[in-house]
């Protein structure tokens, strides 16, 4: 999966799961604020990541993720490690 596919897939499932307009999901925007995530939402996020990308993650992984760009980089690294 290339970066553009990661971004497209991410925007689709995040907008569906968290009921946010895809146009609000921009690289430099804050992921937590844009999606209005609380601690329970992170559990949902972990599940949809596994469903869409096929790797497991945990809440701990999100400590270093602030923006959507950070998230895309994280997914890209995880997918590369699986290849």
ROZA-332260 format. One record per residue (C-alpha): x, y, z; residue number from 1. Coordinates in steps of 0.5 Angstrom, whole numbers, plus 500, padded with zeros to 3 digits. Each point is the difference from the previous one (the first is absolute). Layout:
% ROZA-332260
+-----+-----+-----+------+
:   x :   y :   z : resi :
+-----+-----+-----+------+
:   X :   Y :   Z :  NUM :
...
+-----+-----+-----+------+
//
This chain:
% ROZA-332260
+-----+-----+-----+------+
:   x :   y :   z : resi :
+-----+-----+-----+------+
: 500 : 500 : 500 :    1 :
: 503 : 507 : 498 :    2 :
: 499 : 506 : 504 :    3 :
: 495 : 503 : 496 :    4 :
: 496 : 493 : 501 :    5 :
: 501 : 501 : 507 :    6 :
: 498 : 507 : 500 :    7 :
: 493 : 498 : 496 :    8 :
: 499 : 494 : 505 :    9 :
: 501 : 504 : 506 :   10 :
: 495 : 506 : 498 :   11 :
: 495 : 495 : 498 :   12 :
: 500 : 496 : 507 :   13 :
: 501 : 506 : 504 :   14 :
: 494 : 504 : 497 :   15 :
: 496 : 494 : 501 :   16 :
: 502 : 498 : 507 :   17 :
: 500 : 506 : 503 :   18 :
: 495 : 504 : 496 :   19 :
: 505 : 505 : 497 :   20 :
: 500 : 504 : 493 :   21 :
: 506 : 497 : 496 :   22 :
: 501 : 507 : 498 :   23 :
: 502 : 502 : 508 :   24 :
: 505 : 494 : 500 :   25 :
: 507 : 504 : 498 :   26 :
: 507 : 498 : 500 :   27 :
: 502 : 505 : 506 :   28 :
: 493 : 500 : 504 :   29 :
: 500 : 497 : 507 :   30 :
: 497 : 493 : 499 :   31 :
: 497 : 500 : 507 :   32 :
: 497 : 507 : 500 :   33 :
: 498 : 499 : 493 :   34 :
: 496 : 493 : 501 :   35 :
: 498 : 503 : 507 :   36 :
: 503 : 493 : 503 :   37 :
: 500 : 498 : 507 :   38 :
: 503 : 494 : 504 :   39 :
: 494 : 495 : 497 :   40 :
: 501 : 503 : 493 :   41 :
: 507 : 498 : 500 :   42 :
: 498 : 493 : 501 :   43 :
: 495 : 500 : 494 :   44 :
: 506 : 503 : 496 :   45 :
: 505 : 494 : 502 :   46 :
: 494 : 496 : 497 :   47 :
: 499 : 503 : 494 :   48 :
: 508 : 501 : 498 :   49 :
: 500 : 492 : 501 :   50 :
: 494 : 499 : 496 :   51 :
: 503 : 505 : 494 :   52 :
: 507 : 499 : 500 :   53 :
: 501 : 493 : 503 :   54 :
: 505 : 501 : 506 :   55 :
: 499 : 501 : 508 :   56 :
: 501 : 506 : 503 :   57 :
: 499 : 503 : 507 :   58 :
: 498 : 507 : 504 :   59 :
: 507 : 500 : 501 :   60 :
: 502 : 501 : 493 :   61 :
: 496 : 506 : 500 :   62 :
: 504 : 504 : 505 :   63 :
: 505 : 502 : 494 :   64 :
: 494 : 502 : 495 :   65 :
: 498 : 507 : 500 :   66 :
: 498 : 501 : 493 :   67 :
: 497 : 496 : 494 :   68 :
: 507 : 501 : 497 :   69 :
: 502 : 496 : 506 :   70 :
: 495 : 495 : 500 :   71 :
: 501 : 499 : 492 :   72 :
: 508 : 499 : 502 :   73 :
: 498 : 495 : 505 :   74 :
: 496 : 496 : 496 :   75 :
: 505 : 500 : 494 :   76 :
: 506 : 498 : 505 :   77 :
: 495 : 494 : 503 :   78 :
: 498 : 498 : 493 :   79 :
: 508 : 500 : 498 :   80 :
: 502 : 496 : 506 :   81 :
: 494 : 495 : 498 :   82 :
: 503 : 499 : 492 :   83 :
+-----+-----+-----+------+
//
